[in-house]
Amino acid sequence: MERSRRSDNDEVLDRFEVFFRENYSQLFQYVARRVSHAQVDDLVAASFVVAWRKFEKATTHPTLPWLFRIASYEISNHRRSARKWNNIVSFEVSGEPSSSTSSDLDDTEVIAALSRLSRTDQEILRLIHWDSLTRAEATQVLRLTSNATNVRYHRALRRLHDQMPPQELRSGTDNANRNFNCPPIKGVLP
């Protein structure tokens, strides 16, 4: 009996190790864009500790959106603690955008426009464009209906568009055929 229990534990440990290796870098990037650099390692570790505790009891196979949801709770808990102890509210857009894909927008313009949006708008745009989640996966992370996710996404995209400088003022780009109803900014959102 001890032997079968040990092999069950080993199997769970092996599955979690694979899950950890597959998702570590994406979780690190997700957290790094939401907190200061000094806090990233601690919050990633705390997220994986919670994930480990819940891993065996998960009703479905754990996924990246499941892990992002855990991390979002850890980030929220961290921010509440910081406000409690420091009596400050801070939100910083951190992390460097990766090299831009074929986008005709200047990264600094997008980052500046994004920083003027609400946290809710920033979060949905980051999940879809930066973290490369599908809307269905973003729905899981945000715990919304798919309709609410779609509405929130399109409204956030429109607000981002409204925050962008007029096309003729954008830095040396030909934006005549720009359509903000499709995902145009993959890779440049923090």
Secondary structure, DSSP 4 states (H G I P E B T S, - for coil): -HHHHHHHHHHHHHHHHHHHHHHHHHHHHHHHTTS-HHHHHHHHHHHHHHHHHHHTT-SS---HHHHHHHHHHHHHHHHHHHHHHH--------SPPPPP-S-SS-HHHHHHHHHTS-HHHHHHHIIIIIS---HHHHHHHHT--HHHHHHHHHHHHHHHHHHSPPGGGSTT---TT--TTS---TTT--
